[in-house]
Amino acid sequence: MTPSLKEARNKKLDRRKALFLLKKCGCNREVIKHCTAVSKESLKLARRLKKKGFKVDLNFIETASLLHDIGRSRTHGIRHGLEGSRILKKYPKYASVCKKHIGAGIDKKEAERLGLPAGNYIPKTIEEKIITHIDNTIEGSKKIPIEKTIKAYNKKLGKKHPATKRIIRLSEYMKKLLES
């Protein structure tokens, strides 16, 4: 039985409810396929890190990564992260992932230049970083090398752009965690 939107909000989120919310909010099939791919790969990375002793909430990773692009039900522009956080405002941890997953986050200066509300949109928690990093390695529903994403950002924004540098730093951070 499919839960109602109110029921989904009143209970702890899980995979089933996350998929329901994506559909209920109007995300198209391609967005849902992308979110499912990000969830699958985020869980793989999270499990690897958990085996190395890192504290990672696997249930949260699965659900939050499914919901990271829920804002694409309203826009496909840079504001989709902000829109997702508004949709999930009753779930602050999930809303935070939506707001911070763009590229490798957006700092205060960039947010201002982009016309976003004042704030720092940089991923902080290990879960936010995992989902953000994996999102940068999924194009549509296919896994791609992070180097392809970096190359695209270099071409679009330039090698010295802060967003490009953040993607590289996040990728290096994840590699170091896996090597530890």
N, C-alpha and C positions, 0 to 999 in steps of 0.2 A: 504494500500500500504506500503510495506516494504521500509524504507529509505536506501539509499546507505551509505557506510561507511563514505564518505566525508560529506554527509548531517548530519549524526549522530554526527560528530565531530563539525560541524558548528553551531549547535543549542544546547540549554540547554538540559542536559540529563534528561531523565525520565525513568520510568519503561520499557516502550516499547523499547526505544532505548538501554537501558542497556541489555535487553534480546537479542536484535539484535546483539549487540557487542559481547556478550558471544558466540553466535552461529557463527558469522562471524570470530571470532578469533580461533574457533575450539575447544571450550570447549565441553566435552562430556556430555551426558544426565545426568550422575550421578553428575557431578560438577554443572550443572545448577539446578538440584533438590536440592542439598546442598545449593547453593546460594539463591534459592527461600525460603527454610526453614529458613535460617539465616535472610533473609529480613523480613519474616512474624513475627518472634520472636523479631527481633530488633525493628520493628514498635510497637509491643505490649509494650515492655519495654519503648520505647521513649514516647508513649502516656501516660503511667502511670507517668512518670517523668514530662511530660508537665502539667498534671493535678495537680501536686504538685508545680508547678510554675517554673520549670526549663525551660530555653530557649533551645529548641531542634528543629532543622530543620527536620521535618518529611519527606519532599520530598527528602532531601539529604540522610537521613537515609535509606529510601527505595531503592534509586538508588545505593548509595555507598555500601550497604550491598549486593546487587545483584552482584556488580562488584568486591567485595573484593578478589575473587579467580580467576579472569580472567587470571592471570599469570599461572594457571594450564593448560592453552592451550599450554604452552611451557615446563613446568617442574612440577613435583609433589614434588620436593625437597624443602628444606628451601628457595631456591632462588625464589620460585613462587611469593612471595610478591614483591620482587624487579622487577621481570619480569612484573608483573601487573602494577607496577608504571611506567615502561617504556612504556607499551602499552598505558597507560592513561596520558602520559606526558603533553598533551594539556589540561588536566583537573587536575590541581595541587591538589585540595582538595580531589578528588577521588583517585589520585595516592598516596597521603599520607596515606589513609586508607589501600590500598594494601600493602604498604611498612611496615606499623606498626602493622598489625593485627596478626602476627605470635605469637602463644602462648599468651603472654600478652605484647608483644614487646621484642625487643632485645637491650641491652645496648651497648655502644661503645666497651667495652672489649670483650663481646661475639661476636659482629659483626666481630671484628678483628680475633678472634679464629676460627670463621666459614668461614673466607675468603670472607666476604661481604665488600663492599666499606665502608670506614670509615664513621661513623655516628651513631647517636642515633636513634633507631627505636622504641621508646616508644610512645604509644598513648598519645596525649595531650588533644585534644578536647573532650567534652562530647560525641559527635557523634562517634569519633574514639574509645572511651572506650566502648560505648554501643555495637558497632559492634564486637569489639574484644572479649568482654565478652560473647556475645551470640554465637559467632563462637565456643567458648570453651564449649558450652552446646548443640551443634548440632553434632551428629555423623552420617555421611551420610545425610539423611534427617529427622532423628529422634531426638527429644529432649531427652537429658540425664541430669541427675543431675551433677552439677559442681564437686561434690565429685568424680565421676567416672573419669573425666578428671584429677583431682588432683592426684588420685590414679595411673593413667597411667603415669603421669609425675614423680611421686615419684619412680615408678618402673624403668622407663627408665633412669631418670637423677639423682634421689636421692632427699630426702626431703630437703636437704640444698642447692640444686642447685638454682641459682638466677632465672631461668625461672619458676621453681615450686613456689618459693616465690612470684614472680610477679603475677602469676595466682591467688594465694590465696589472695593477697592484692587487686587485681582488683575485685574479687568476693566480698570481704568484703566492698570495696568502694561502689559497686552497692547496696549491702544490706543496707548500711547506708543511701544512697540517698533515697531509697524506704521507709525507716523508718522515715525520716525527715518530 
